[in-house]
Amino acid sequence: MYERGAFVADHVEPVADDQIQPNGVDLTVDAVLEQTEPGRIDTDGKTIGDRSPVTPTTDEDSTDTTVTIQPGTYILQYAETITIPENHVGFVYPRSSLMRNSCMLHSAVWDAGYTGRGEGLFEVHHEITIARGARVAQLVLATGDHETTYDGSYQHERTDTRPGE
């Protein structure tokens, strides 16, 4: 069963009132990256390919920092720190405004115990301009039964609390 948006909001930081939806919380854009070097996934580990940020600009009609993105595949990083609580699993879905603009956002399962500022695979099929801080995805939490919690290599990604740093 999916949780109420107010419950999800307790596990997202920062979160504004307008991000809280009936069944989840909207996630916003922090950065858009383009992968520039190949990665590798082996049976005993992985290497993430090098990435570079898509160059932001300042919109002449506002104070928003925006990126204009050409068709292709990118990495979209979220601005919020997420903590998936015990006995839950997280799913991130694109907001419909992305799909209505010929874009798609893909994500993986977010396991119980994960804390970090995650990212998604961003497919762009027609040029789009997106402002930093724009709401592009929605995090929902479902109850889940499991024996352990997440303790993988992405734990505390892009936060100041990453162990060993």
N, C-alpha and C positions, 0 to 999 in steps of 0.2 A: 504494500500500500504506500502511495506517495504521501509525504508530509505536507502540512500547510506551509504557505510562504513565510509566515511569521517564524515558524520553527527553523526553516532553512536560513533565514536572516540572522538567527543567533549564531550561525556558523560561518558567516561571511563578514570580512572586514576590509575596508570600510564599506558600509552600505547606507544608501540614502532611502528615504521613505518611498520615493517614486520607483525604486528598483524592486520593491517587494510586490510580487504578484500573488494571485490566489494559491498557486501550487509550486512556487519557486521564487528565485531571485534572479534578476537580470544581471549579467556580467558585462563589463565594459572593456573597451580596447585600451591597452597600455602601449603596445607596439605591434608593428607588422614587420616580419622578417622574411628574407628570401634566402633559401639554402643555396650556398655557393660551391660547396664541395660535397662529394658523395659520403654517405654514411655506410655503416656495415653492421649487420646483426648476425652473430655467430651463436653456436650452441652454448658457449660459456661467457657471453658478454656482448656488448654493443659499443659502437662508436657513433656519436651524433656528428653529422657533417657540419662544417663551418657555416655560419649564417651571417648575414649583414642586414642592418635595418633598412627598410624602404625610407627614403629621404622625406622627412616631413616638411610641410610648408605652413605658413600662417595665412589663413583665409582673409582676403582683403575686406570682406563684408562683416567680419566678426573677429573676436579674439581667439577663436578655435584654432588649434594646431591640427592640420589635416594631412592625410596621405592620399594621393591619387594612385590607384592601383590598376595596372594593366592586366589583361587576361593572363592567367597562369595559376600556379600553386604556391602558397605562402604559408607561413606559420604566424598565427595570431596569438599574441600573449595577452592574458587577462590582467586587469589592474588589481583585482581583489585577491586577498589571501583567503583560501578556503580550508576549512577543517571538516573532514568527514567524520561524524561522530560514531561511536561504538554502536553496533547493531544496525548500521545503515550502509547504503551504497549510493554513490552519486552518479548522475547522468547529466551531460550538458547537451542541450539541443539548440539549434540556431533559432533566432527570432525570425518570424515570417518576412520581415522587411528585407532581410538578406536574400531569401529565395525570390522575392518579388523583384529583386534587382540582379537576378542571374548569378547569385553567389551561393555557396554552400559551406557549412562549417561542420567538420567531423571531429569526434572526440572518442576517447576510450573510456572504459569503466574507471571510476574513481573509488578506490577501495576504502573501507573503514580504516580510520587511523591516519589517512593521508592528510598532510598539511602542506600547503604551498600556493604559489601563484602559477597556476597551470597554463596550458596553451592548447590550441586546436589547429587542425589542418584546414586552411582556408582556400577554397577553390573559387576563382574569379573567372566568370565566363564573358563578362562585358565590363569595360572600364567603370570604376566606381571611386568616389571620393568618400573617405570615412574620417570623422573627427576623433581625435584622442578623447577617450571618455564616453564615446557613443555606446549605447546598449546594443549588443549584437548577439547575445546568447542568453539562455536561461538554465540555471542549475536547479535540478530537482533532486530530492533525497527520497529514497525508498527504504523501507525496513528490510534488513537482510540478516540471515543467519550465517554465522561464520565462527571459526575456532580461533583465528589469529587476526591481527591487524597489520596494515601495510607498514613495511620497514625497508622499502626498496631504495634504489639510487635516486629517485626523484623526490624523496621525502625532504621537505623544507626548501624545495626549489624556489629560487628567486626571492628568498626571504632573508632576513638578518639573523635567523636562528638556525641556520644550517649547521648540523653537527660537524666538528672537526675543522671549522674555518675560523 
